[in-house]
Amino acid sequence: MIDLYAIGGMRKLNNDNYNTWSTCTMSCMQGQDLWEIVNGSEKEQPEVEDANYMLRKWKIKAGKTMYALKTTVDEDILEHIRDVKTPNEAWETFTKLFSKKNDTKL
């Protein structure tokens, strides 16, 4: 089980630490072979009927990634991704949400 929060004492995502959180999370997920699920290069489930193993593998990676994303954010941030279907959708939601906040701060 991946515990990003415990790695290097990383703080959960809140309204003030998106840049640090995203950098640390990206590195951790790359090390766990989960980043492709987040960045969209493995966005879709395999469609080949004979690929039950590949489909199962994708679902496991997506599940691990969603768990990592949902457990490394504060509860008020979790509300924004509670119903998303893919890790890529969750990441894009964070990017849009916090890019607006960063632009506002500038």
C-alpha positions as CSV (number, residue, x, y, z in Angstrom):
1,M,0.0,0.0,0.0
2,I,1.3,3.4,-0.9
3,D,1.4,6.0,1.9
4,L,2.5,9.2,0.2
5,Y,1.7,11.2,3.4
6,A,4.4,9.2,5.3
7,I,7.0,9.6,2.6
8,G,9.4,12.3,3.6
9,G,6.8,13.8,6.0
10,M,4.9,15.2,3.0
11,R,1.9,17.3,4.1
12,K,-1.5,16.7,2.7
13,L,-2.7,19.0,-0.1
14,N,-4.4,22.1,1.2
15,N,-5.1,25.6,-0.2
16,D,-1.5,26.8,0.3
17,N,0.8,24.0,-0.8
18,Y,-0.2,22.8,-4.3
19,N,3.2,23.3,-5.9
20,T,5.1,21.4,-3.2
21,W,2.4,18.7,-3.0
22,S,2.2,18.1,-6.7
23,T,6.0,17.9,-7.1
24,C,6.4,15.3,-4.3
25,T,3.3,13.4,-5.4
26,M,4.6,13.2,-9.0
27,S,8.0,11.9,-7.9
28,C,6.4,9.3,-5.6
29,M,4.0,8.1,-8.3
30,Q,6.8,7.8,-10.9
31,G,8.7,5.6,-8.4
32,Q,5.6,3.4,-7.9
33,D,5.0,3.1,-11.7
34,L,1.7,4.9,-11.3
35,W,2.4,8.3,-13.0
36,E,1.2,7.1,-16.5
37,I,-2.3,6.7,-15.0
38,V,-2.2,10.2,-13.7
39,N,-0.7,12.0,-16.6
40,G,-3.1,10.5,-19.1
41,S,-0.9,8.2,-21.1
42,E,-2.7,5.3,-19.6
43,K,-6.0,7.2,-19.2
44,E,-8.3,4.6,-20.8
45,Q,-8.8,1.0,-19.8
46,P,-7.5,-1.5,-22.4
47,E,-10.2,-2.4,-24.8
48,V,-8.9,-5.7,-26.2
49,E,-11.3,-8.5,-25.1
50,D,-8.5,-11.1,-24.7
51,A,-6.6,-8.7,-22.4
52,N,-8.3,-9.6,-19.1
53,Y,-4.9,-9.5,-17.4
54,M,-4.1,-6.1,-18.8
55,L,-7.5,-4.7,-17.8
56,R,-7.1,-6.1,-14.3
57,K,-3.6,-4.6,-14.1
58,W,-4.9,-1.2,-15.2
59,K,-7.7,-1.3,-12.7
60,I,-5.3,-2.1,-9.9
61,K,-2.9,0.7,-10.9
62,A,-5.9,3.1,-11.2
63,G,-7.2,2.1,-7.8
64,K,-3.8,2.5,-6.1
65,T,-3.4,5.9,-7.7
66,M,-6.9,7.1,-6.7
67,Y,-6.3,5.9,-3.2
68,A,-3.0,7.9,-3.1
69,L,-4.6,11.0,-4.5
70,K,-7.6,10.9,-2.2
71,T,-5.6,10.2,1.0
72,T,-3.1,12.9,0.4
73,V,-5.5,15.8,0.3
74,D,-7.4,17.7,3.0
75,E,-11.1,16.9,3.3
76,D,-12.2,20.2,1.8
77,I,-10.1,19.4,-1.3
78,L,-11.3,15.8,-1.5
79,E,-14.8,17.1,-2.2
80,H,-13.6,18.3,-5.6
81,I,-12.5,14.8,-6.7
82,R,-14.9,12.6,-4.7
83,D,-16.8,11.4,-7.8
84,V,-14.2,11.5,-10.6
85,K,-13.6,8.3,-12.5
86,T,-9.9,8.3,-13.3
87,P,-6.7,9.5,-11.7
88,N,-6.1,11.8,-14.7
89,E,-9.4,13.5,-14.1
90,A,-8.5,14.0,-10.5
91,W,-5.1,15.5,-11.3
92,E,-6.6,17.8,-14.0
93,T,-9.2,18.9,-11.4
94,F,-6.4,19.9,-9.0
95,T,-4.4,21.6,-11.7
96,K,-7.4,23.7,-12.8
97,L,-8.4,24.5,-9.2
98,F,-5.0,25.5,-8.0
99,S,-3.9,27.3,-11.2
100,K,-6.8,29.7,-10.7
101,K,-5.7,30.3,-7.1
102,N,-2.1,30.8,-8.1
103,D,-3.1,33.3,-10.8
104,T,-5.3,35.1,-8.3
105,K,-2.4,35.4,-5.9
106,L,-0.2,36.9,-8.6
